[in-house]
Amino acid sequence: MAAVLLLGLAGCGRTGDPREPLRIAPALTFEAVGDDPDDPAIWVHPQDPARSLILGTNKAQAPNGALVVYGVDGRIRQTISGLDRPNNADIAKNFTLGGEVVDLVVVTERNQSRLRTFLIPRDGGGLRDVSDLDGLRVFAGERDREAAPMGIAMYREFAIVSRKTGPSGRYLWQYRLRDNGAGKVRAEKVREFGNFAGRPGSEDEIEAVAVDAELGFVYYSDENAGVRKYHADPAHPDAGRELAFFATSGFRMQREGIAIYPTAPGQGYLLVTDQIPGGTRYVVYRREGEVGSPHDHSKVLAILSGGADSTDGIEATAQSLGPAFAEGILVAMNSGARNFLGFRGADIRRAIESRRR
């Protein structure tokens, strides 16, 4: 299926109740992954933003499970198959491997209870596997669903990993990624953390994880309860303390993907997916919190509706991806069509600001 460029913004010029959804139109429809799309990640080309990459997972059992690599036109550039139910993906920038500074995409491989790492060449060419397969095992000593990795977010060289189920207080595990000495990547556990409102083994779960690397925070969706916030640095004196618990009401379905869209240093928006069949919504909160209370994210700034179906993972950047996405992009999983949708950052920002005037 060919990628399709569409109109940008529809009906966002009026002010009013921030809980009245504003319609935004996708600017880009990605080619389908084939089976079951899940989570996107965005890699920005260091010299030519128009040659940036969008990476998404095809969440299927091996051999169909795959990491799918797109250009910013929504067309598939590369498919790395043979993964065993890859779930979520994120980018590790400026990672030292084999004496060189490189960028990686890191993927959770659920059925194998491990991570997978792929090197992104500086020119954005073909990715290659740099996984130390035995050295990337996660949730050691856990069993069944408690050993099944789901979400992932990178903070520097640290991978924060969620799983299909787990106990409150230690639901998420954090790992430091390292060179294994032979040009491959391995992982070392550094901490367990994360409150959880549900019951282990129930349908309640935590999947979506997002890191604000600039401010040093990690957010995750406790899907039937709200969004939780912690320090991302495992060495922080308050690393184990929950800083915020918000998005606790106003959702019609589960809280899923989380994305951060900066507008200035330390400022911007947190977007949280309301996973509605046939009409996903994105609930917007203030990234920097309230004046004098940086961990107060309770105020809803706007709700955006973009036509995606039962959206799980989302990712955003405000960096330019070339002329078509000069103010960045929001990429959202689109379940029914088995693909992803791309929304212009300029349209996202304009819609939100129309509610704030």
N, C-alpha and C positions, 0 to 999 in steps of 0.2 A: 504494500500500500504506500503510495507516494505521500511525502510530507505535504501539508497544506498550510499556506499562510492565510490568515483570516484578519478581520478587522479587530482593532484593539480594545475599545472600551465602549460599553453600552449603558446609558442611563445612570451616570454617577454624578450628575451636576447639582443635585439637590441636597440640602442639609436636612436633618431630622433625627429621629430616633436611631442611635447607633446599632440597635438590634434589628432594624429593618434592613434586610440583606441588600447589598449593592451588587448588581450584575456586572461582571467583567468577562470579556470574551477572550478565549484563547487565541494567541497569535500564531501558534504552531502546533500541529498534530504530528506526533512521532510515528514512525513505522512500528508495527506490532512486534512484540517479542516472540510470539508463537504460542506460549502456554499461559503463564500467569505472571504478569509484571508485579513488582513490589516497590522497591526503593530506588530513587535516583540520587546521584552524586554529581557534582559539577567541578570540572577541572578547567581553570582559566589559563590559556596559553600565555607564557611570560612575555613574548614579543608581539604576537599577532592575535588579539582577542577573537577575531573571526574564525580562528582555527582551534578554538576551545572545544572541549569534549563534554558531553553529557553521558553518564554511565548509569545503566539500570540493570536490575536483576530479573532473570526469568526464573521464577521460584518453582522449579520442577525437580523431580528426582533425576539422578544421573541415568542416562547420558544427556538428557535434554536440558538439565539445569545449566544456566549460562550467565556470564557477565556480558552485557550487550553494550557496545560502544557506539555512540552517535556523534555526528557533527552537529553544529548549531542550526543546520537546516532540517534536523529531525530524521535524517537518513542514517541507516546503519553502516558504520565503518568497519566494525570487527565484531565477531561473536566468539567468545571463549567458552566453549561448551565442556561438558564432562563434570561440572560441579554438581554436588549432591544436595539439592534444595538450598541454593543460595538465598539468603533472606534480605539483608540490608547491606549498604555499602557507604563508605565515606573516604575522604581524601586525607592522606598523611603527607604534608608538604615538608620539604627540606629535610628529608630523612637521610642519614649517612649510611651508605651501603657500599661495601667494597672500596672504601676510601673516597667515594664520590657523593655529592649531595643530589638526591633524586626525589621525585614525587611518586607516591604509591596510591593505588586504590586498595582498600582493605575491605574484605567481604566476609560475612558470617556464613559458614557452611553448616546448616542445621543438622542434617542427618549424619554428619561426621564429627560433630562436637568440636569444631575447630574454626580457625580463621584461615583465609586465603589472601595472599598479597600479590599484587601485580604492579610491575614497574611501568610508569608512563614516561616514554622518552621525551626529551625536552622539545622535540619537534612535533609531538603529538602523534607520532607514528604508531606502529603496532605494539601493543602492550605485551609483556612477557611475564610468565609466572616466576616469582622469586620466593615461593613459600618453602620453608622448612616444615614439611607436613607434620612430622612428629612433634616438632617444637612449637607448633601453633595450636595445640590442644587447649580447650577452655573448659571450665567447670569440672576440673579433675575431682574425682571422688563422688560426684553427683550422679544420679541415675535418671534414665528415661527423660521426661519432659524437663526436669530440672537441669539436665545436661545439654539441652537443645538451644544453642545461641540464636537470637533473633535480631535485635537492634544493635547498632554500633555507631559511635561517634568518636572522632579523634580529637585529642587535645595534645598538641606537640607530638611527642613520641608515644603517648599513652592512648590505648584503646579502651573505651568504656563500653561494656557489652551487657545487654539484657538477655533474658532467656524466656522460654515458654511458660515457666512457672517457677516460683521460689518463695522463700519465707521473707517476711518483712524484716528490714534491718540489714539484709545481706542478699537482696534480690539481684543487684548488679555487681559484677566483678570488673576490676580495672587491671589492665596489663600494660607493662612497658615493652614496646617492640624494640628488638636489638638485631644487629648483624650477628649471625651465628659463626662468623669467621670464615665462611666459605661462600659469601655472596648471597646468602639466603636470609630470610627474616624469621626470627623466633620470638616467643612471647614469655614474659615472666609476670606472674601475678603480684600486684602490689597492695590491693585492698579489696574488701567487700563492703558494700554500703547500699542504702536505698530503702526507704519505707514503702510499704505496699498495703493498700486497703483491702485487697481481696483475700480469698482463701487459697492457699497452695493446692493445686490440682483441680481448681474450679475453672470456669470459662474466663474468669478475670485474668488479665495478664498485663505485662509491661513489654512493649516492643519499641516504640519510637524513642530515640535518644538524640539530642542535639546539643552541641557545644558552642558557646559564644567564646571563641578563642581570645578575642581582644579583652574582654572583661573577666575571663577566667571562670565562667559558670557552665554547669551542665544542667539541662532540663530533660525530664522524661515524662511520658504520658502513662499515668496510672489509669488505664483506659476507662474504667467505669466510675472513677472518683474525681480526678483532676490532674493538674500538672505540678510536678515537684521540682525544686531547684536546690542544687548543692554547689559547693566549690568543685571545680574540675581538677585542681592540683591536689594529688593525694598527700602531699607534704604540708598543705595548708593547716594551720593550727585548729581551724574549725571545719576540717574536711568532712567529719562525720555528722555535722549538724545540718538539718534541713533548714534552708533559708526562706523558702516560700512554698505555699501550697495554694494554687489558684485554679481558675477555669473549673470550678466545682459545680457550677450551675449553668443553665441555658443551653446545654447541648442536647440535641435530639437523639443522637447515636453516640458511639464510642469516640473518645478522644484518640486520635491516631498521630499522624505526622506532625512534626514541629519544624519550623524554619525561622531563621533570623534574617531580617532585611535591614541592614544599617542605612541610616540617612546622614549621619555625621559621626565623628569619633564618639563612641560611648552612647549613641542615641539611635533610635530606629524602632522597629516593630518586631514582635513575636507573633507568628502565625501558627495557629493550632487547628488541625483538621477535625471537622465534625463529619464523621464518615456516613453520609446519608446516601442510600441507594438512589441513583439517577440524578442526584443534585447535591454533591458535596459542598459544604460551606467551609470557609476559613475564618476563624474568629481571631481578631487582632487585638493585641495588648501592647502596652508601652514597654519597650526594651529596657529603658533606664529606670523604670519604676516611677514613683511619684517624688516630688520635691521633698527632700529630707528623709525619704523612705525608699531607698533604691530596690528593696525587695518586695515592694507592694505593686503587684501586677494585676490587681483585682479589677481594675476599670476596663471595660470593653470599649475600644475605640471605634470599631466597625466590624461588620460581618460581610464577607465577600462570597459571592456565589458565581462559580465559573463553569458549571455544566458537566464537571467530571463525575464519574460513577464510583461510589463506594471507595473513595480515595484512602489509601493506606499511607505510603511514604510521600513526603514532599521535601524539596530542597530549594533554597533561594540564594542568590548573590546580587549585590548591587554593583559589582564590577561590570564593566562593559564586555559584552561578547560580540562586538562588532556593530555595524550600523543598525541591524534589525533589533538588537537588544542593547542599546547604548547605555541604559540605566539598569542593566542586569535582567534577571529572569527568575520567575517562580516555576518550577517543574513539579507536576503533580501526577501521580499514578492514576490511571483511568481504567477501572476494572473491566467493564463490559467489552470495550474495544481491545483489551489486552495491550494497551500502549501507555504513552504518557502525553500530557498536554503541557504546553509552555505558555506562560503569561508574561507580557512585558512588564519589567519593573516600573516603568514610567506609568503604566496604567494602574498598577497596584498602589503606587504612591499617590497618584491623583485621586483615586477613589477614596482612600483613607483620609486624605487631607480635606476632601469635600465634606466629610463628617465632622471635622475638627474646626472648621471655620465658624 
